[in-house]
Amino acid sequence: MRTFTEVMRDWQMFYATVAAACATLTGLLFIALTLNSDILRRPENQHLVDTARHAFSQFILVLMVAIVFLIPHQSPVSLGVALIALSIAYAVATARYLGQVLSRSRRHKEQRIFTRGATLSIVGYTGVLGVGIAVLLHWWFAFYLLVFMLAAALAAASRYAWFLLIHQLDWGREQSS
């Protein structure tokens, strides 16, 4: 049977790649939002600010999970506890975010978009929590399951980023008309 250290070593290149990709996507989102900050400052576009905030937090969650996997010389307990803590913190933040957005939003389409994205987020957080518990139980196969959970979190972030892009393009067309 392989040791925890051997298994972690095998996964480090994967997580280094995930961290680099997430950092890049987060930076691109930040730049896009900065370039369109005039749109986001308008009170009627609060839903876009909410969307941007959640997309950003999803990218950061995946980045944080990747960074946790890259910490040298860690034990199963430190990795498991870190994954559990991250999942709980982000689940609480998502619940707050979703409650605020749904209470503010009066348009059914916006509520549906936020709810679908939040569902993907919940799948991601639940998976990270489950993998954290599995690591504490020394079930290394859970590392493969985490790939799907991180994919769900990235899908949620990408969905929100796409939603922002479409809204900004629509706003740009309206301004040029």
C-alpha positions as CSV (number, residue, x, y, z in Angstrom):
1,M,0.0,0.0,0.0
2,R,1.3,3.4,-0.9
3,T,2.0,6.0,1.8
4,F,0.3,9.3,2.1
5,T,3.5,11.1,1.1
6,E,3.8,9.1,-2.1
7,V,0.2,9.8,-3.0
8,M,0.6,13.5,-2.3
9,R,3.7,13.6,-4.4
10,D,1.8,12.1,-7.4
11,W,-0.9,14.8,-7.1
12,Q,1.4,17.9,-6.8
13,M,1.8,18.5,-10.5
14,F,-1.9,18.4,-11.0
15,Y,-2.6,20.8,-8.2
16,A,0.2,23.1,-9.3
17,T,-1.5,23.2,-12.8
18,V,-4.9,23.9,-11.2
19,A,-3.5,26.7,-9.0
20,A,-1.9,28.3,-12.1
21,A,-5.1,28.1,-14.1
22,C,-7.2,29.4,-11.3
23,A,-4.9,32.3,-10.6
24,T,-5.0,33.2,-14.3
25,L,-8.8,33.0,-14.5
26,T,-9.1,35.0,-11.3
27,G,-6.8,37.7,-12.8
28,L,-8.7,37.8,-16.0
29,L,-12.0,38.2,-14.2
30,F,-10.4,41.0,-12.1
31,I,-9.2,42.8,-15.2
32,A,-12.5,42.5,-17.0
33,L,-14.3,43.9,-14.0
34,T,-11.9,46.7,-13.6
35,L,-12.2,47.7,-17.2
36,N,-16.0,47.7,-16.9
37,S,-16.2,49.3,-13.4
38,D,-18.5,52.0,-14.6
39,I,-21.2,49.4,-15.3
40,L,-20.8,47.8,-11.9
41,R,-21.1,51.1,-10.0
42,R,-24.7,51.7,-11.1
43,P,-27.2,50.7,-8.5
44,E,-29.4,48.9,-11.0
45,N,-26.5,46.5,-11.7
46,Q,-26.1,45.2,-8.2
47,H,-26.8,41.7,-9.5
48,L,-23.7,42.0,-11.6
49,V,-21.6,42.9,-8.6
50,D,-23.1,39.9,-6.7
51,T,-22.3,37.6,-9.7
52,A,-18.8,38.9,-9.9
53,R,-18.3,38.4,-6.2
54,H,-19.4,34.8,-6.3
55,A,-17.4,34.0,-9.4
56,F,-14.3,35.4,-7.7
57,S,-15.0,33.4,-4.6
58,Q,-15.4,30.2,-6.6
59,F,-12.0,30.7,-8.3
60,I,-10.4,31.5,-5.0
61,L,-11.8,28.3,-3.4
62,V,-10.3,26.1,-6.1
63,L,-7.1,28.0,-5.8
64,M,-7.0,27.6,-2.0
65,V,-7.7,23.8,-2.3
66,A,-4.8,23.6,-4.8
67,I,-2.5,25.5,-2.5
68,V,-3.4,23.3,0.5
69,F,-2.3,20.3,-1.6
70,L,1.0,21.9,-2.4
71,I,2.0,22.5,1.3
72,P,5.1,20.4,1.8
73,H,5.5,17.7,4.5
74,Q,1.9,17.7,5.6
75,S,0.0,14.9,7.3
76,P,-3.4,13.5,6.5
77,V,-4.8,15.3,9.5
78,S,-3.6,18.7,8.4
79,L,-4.9,18.2,4.9
80,G,-8.2,16.8,6.0
81,V,-8.8,19.6,8.5
82,A,-7.8,22.2,6.0
83,L,-10.2,20.8,3.4
84,I,-13.1,20.6,5.9
85,A,-12.5,24.2,7.1
86,L,-12.4,25.5,3.6
87,S,-15.6,23.8,2.6
88,I,-17.5,25.0,5.7
89,A,-16.3,28.6,5.3
90,Y,-17.3,28.7,1.7
91,A,-20.6,26.9,2.2
92,V,-21.6,29.5,4.9
93,A,-20.5,32.4,2.5
94,T,-22.5,30.9,-0.3
95,A,-25.6,30.5,1.8
96,R,-25.4,34.2,2.8
97,Y,-24.7,35.3,-0.7
98,L,-27.6,33.3,-2.1
99,G,-30.0,34.6,0.6
100,Q,-29.0,38.2,-0.2
101,V,-29.2,37.8,-3.9
102,L,-32.6,36.1,-3.9
103,S,-34.1,38.7,-1.5
104,R,-32.9,41.5,-3.7
105,S,-33.7,40.0,-7.1
106,R,-37.2,40.4,-8.4
107,R,-36.5,38.9,-11.8
108,H,-37.1,35.2,-12.2
109,K,-34.3,34.8,-14.8
110,E,-31.7,36.2,-12.4
111,Q,-32.9,34.1,-9.6
112,R,-32.6,31.0,-11.8
113,I,-29.1,31.8,-12.9
114,F,-28.0,32.4,-9.3
115,T,-29.7,29.3,-8.0
116,R,-28.1,27.1,-10.7
117,G,-24.7,28.5,-10.0
118,A,-25.2,28.1,-6.3
119,T,-26.2,24.5,-6.8
120,L,-22.9,23.8,-8.6
121,S,-21.1,25.6,-5.7
122,I,-22.8,23.4,-3.2
123,V,-21.8,20.3,-5.1
124,G,-18.2,21.5,-5.0
125,Y,-18.2,22.4,-1.3
126,T,-19.9,19.2,-0.3
127,G,-17.3,17.2,-2.3
128,V,-14.4,19.1,-0.7
129,L,-16.0,18.4,2.7
130,G,-16.4,14.7,1.8
131,V,-12.8,14.4,0.6
132,G,-11.5,16.1,3.8
133,I,-13.3,13.5,5.9
134,A,-12.1,10.7,3.6
135,V,-8.5,11.9,4.0
136,L,-8.9,11.8,7.8
137,L,-10.0,8.2,7.3
138,H,-7.0,7.5,5.0
139,W,-9.1,6.8,1.9
140,W,-6.7,8.1,-0.7
141,F,-9.1,7.2,-3.6
142,A,-11.0,10.3,-2.6
143,F,-8.4,12.4,-4.3
144,Y,-9.9,11.3,-7.6
145,L,-13.3,12.4,-6.4
146,L,-12.0,15.8,-5.6
147,V,-11.2,16.4,-9.2
148,F,-14.9,16.3,-10.0
149,M,-15.8,18.5,-7.1
150,L,-13.3,21.1,-8.2
151,A,-14.6,20.9,-11.7
152,A,-18.1,21.7,-10.3
153,A,-16.7,24.8,-8.5
154,L,-14.9,25.9,-11.7
155,A,-18.1,25.3,-13.7
156,A,-20.0,27.5,-11.3
157,A,-17.3,30.3,-11.5
158,S,-17.2,30.0,-15.3
159,R,-21.0,30.1,-15.5
160,Y,-21.0,33.3,-13.5
161,A,-18.1,34.8,-15.5
162,W,-20.0,34.0,-18.7
163,F,-23.2,35.6,-17.3
164,L,-21.1,38.7,-16.6
165,L,-19.6,38.8,-20.1
166,I,-23.0,38.5,-21.7
167,H,-24.4,41.3,-19.6
168,Q,-21.5,43.6,-20.3
169,L,-21.7,42.9,-24.0
170,D,-25.5,43.7,-23.9
171,W,-24.8,46.9,-22.0
172,G,-22.1,47.9,-24.5
173,R,-24.5,47.4,-27.4
174,E,-27.1,49.5,-25.6
175,Q,-24.6,52.3,-25.1
176,S,-23.5,52.4,-28.8
177,S,-27.1,52.5,-30.1
